Every structure is written in structure tokens, then in C-alpha cells.
């Protein structure tokens, strides 16, 4: 009995607790909550739908942006192809009429010159006939230029302006798609649904979280190490966790050691713990083991 009483006692574990870093999922725009696809405590995969807001206005804006893009594309295609065949044919027919009118006015001028030489008409009549010939000739040249122009595409500046309009319309459509997509929010990471804050029919302000998730990688353990044990902990070090209901010790890796001393928190104070100054340490268990831990759950920490 004396030998047993003098034997060194086992090292007492440190007290700690589980804490979670929650991912609060919100929509950037306000709206009425139309659908809530998850329940508290459910496990969700990354990309799974979480909730959806009403989106009639955004859908209408997208249809408008899509119609504007089609109009800009059509205008650009029209400028690149030039006039349609019926339009080119119409200008060509007008040219034929102008040429016929010029031939008629030229013949009339010739008759007026003959009559003027014989003294049957005045000089004014001859001048009118000569003016008509020049007018008809100018009309022919104008229509010849129009025929050549109708067969050409639009000017480069007009085409570049139309191309800019098409690009702007595409950007507006992309913005509309983004706004519409923000009305139906999916899980950014896989994890457990910790809580939901609204029910369908509620008005959700912009940026207000609707669902909070706890990914396994965001579960950590916080405990306090007495000053005399500080040399035994360092980032990257291994510890063992034990809890009520845990079938076996859980390994965790230290990722933070505070560089500032503080007094022992009252919730962790015990008569056996005589150290007044302690240092906060945070460790993360493996995601597979973290799934069985709950925030607020007390744990015993054994240093290795």
C-alpha cells in the first residue's frame, strides 16, 4: 500500500470545449422567401439548394435583356450584309427610269435647237431644254452611286458602333443572369445545417443570413494550457480528445496558440488547477471525427 501510494499519479487532462465556425449563407438582394429546402440538423452537400427568394422581377429583366441582345445582333448583321436584294432591285429600276428620262430630255433639246435655228422658238425655251438635260444627267449619276452603295456593307464606324452595342447587351444579359441566380442560393460547402432563421413567406432583408452551416473542417476545440505546460504545445502538434459518449480518443492538431496570458476562465476553474495564468489553444480534429462533435460540448484534452 505504501508503494502504491508513492507511485506517480496519471496526468490529469485539461478541460476544453467544442466550438464551431459557422458559414452564414445569405442572398445579396432582399425579397420574400419562397422556398426553404433544408431543415435544422440536416447534412447537405456542397452545391445543394438551400433556399430561394421570389424572382419574378429578375426573370422579366432577363427576358428584356435577352430581347435587346437579339435586336442588337440583328442590327449588326443588317449593317454587315448591306441592302436586301429587293431594295437593290428597286434602286436599279429607278436608275433605268432616270436614264430613259435623260434620253428623252436629250432628244427634246435637239429638237429645240433645230427650232431655235429656224426661229420658231425663243432662246429661253432652248435654255429650259438644256437645263432639263443637265438635271436628268445628275439624277442618273445619283442613282448609279446609290446602286453601288446598296451593294456595299455599312461604313466601318457604324459597324464598330453596332458591335459595341452587341457587347454591351451581352454584359447586361450576364448581369441579369447573375441577379436571377442570386435568388436561388446553394450551399457553398458541405456541412450540417445548424439553424434556419426565416420561414417561407417571410421578407428577407438584403444580406441577412437565412441558413447557417457548420462544415466539419470548421469544428475546433478550445482549451487553456497552464504556463508551466506551454512548452508542450505548438502549432502542428498532436493532442487527444475524450468526451462523454466518445467511443475512442479523437486525435486533433493544434493550429493556434495564443501569445497572451490570461486568467483562468471561471467556467474552467477547479481546485485542482492552481495555475492562475493560462494560454488559449485551439486545435482541429480531422473532419471525419469532427462530425461527431457538437459545439458547446465539453471535452478532456490530453497533451502528447
Phi, psi and omega in degrees: 000320178296320179297318181293323181291331182272356181289146179296133179283156178294150181293130181283137180290157176275153180269140179208183180209158181272141178224150180239143173257104189277147172259109182266116187262126181223166174258144182286351182237153178279161178168172177277131178291115183266325183211135174242113191267358184229164177234158179299138179088352182281150174266132181235149177269160177297132182089355179288144180294138179252306181203166180219138175261160176299142187218031179297318181295317181293325178295318178295320178296324178293319178298320178296316180296323178294320178294320178295324178294318178298320179295318179294320177297318180295319179295319178295317178297323179295320180292328182283333184266348183079197182287157176285160182302316178300324179292319177297318180296322179296317179293324178296321177294321176298326177294319179297320178295320180294322178294320178296319178295324178294319178297320180295317180292327178293319178295322179294322177296322180296318178295319180296324178294319179295317179292325178293322179295330181270356177084017181272338180232161180275170177293329179297319178296322178294321178294322177298319180293323179292322177296320179298322178296315180295322179297314180293326179292320177295323178296320178298314180295323178297315181288328174298319176294323179295320178298316179295323182289321181295338180273355181257152172289176181292168179294156183301321180296320179294320179294317179296322177295319179293323177296321177297321177297322179294316179298318178297320179295323177295320179294321178297320178295321178296320176298320179295320177298318181295315179298320179294321180293330180289348179280341175241110189257136179249165181290124178290334179217163175280145179174188179263139177285110181283316182199158171237142190248352180222160175242156180305134184102342178287151173273124183254118177294158179297132178079002180276127180299137176255324181225141172244134181246150174237096176292148179303327181290346181263007175272129180221164180244133177246132176211168185241133183251129176299157184301324182291341181259005186299328182291348183268354181240142178199149177306133183096348180286160182255142173227168177240137181247143175225144181212164176293124181095351177281127183291328183211159177303147181249128179279142178218156182246130179289130177235358179205133174229121181294144177260013181235129179281150177212164179285151180302125178300140182303325183294338181255000185287140175213159181296330181288334182269099184274347182289133179266331181254128180227167179235134179288134177230139177239137179223150181241125173284166176297145182307324180296320179281331182293338182297336180269359181258146181241138177304138183089350183286129177285147180221158172255133185248128177247124178281146179252000000 
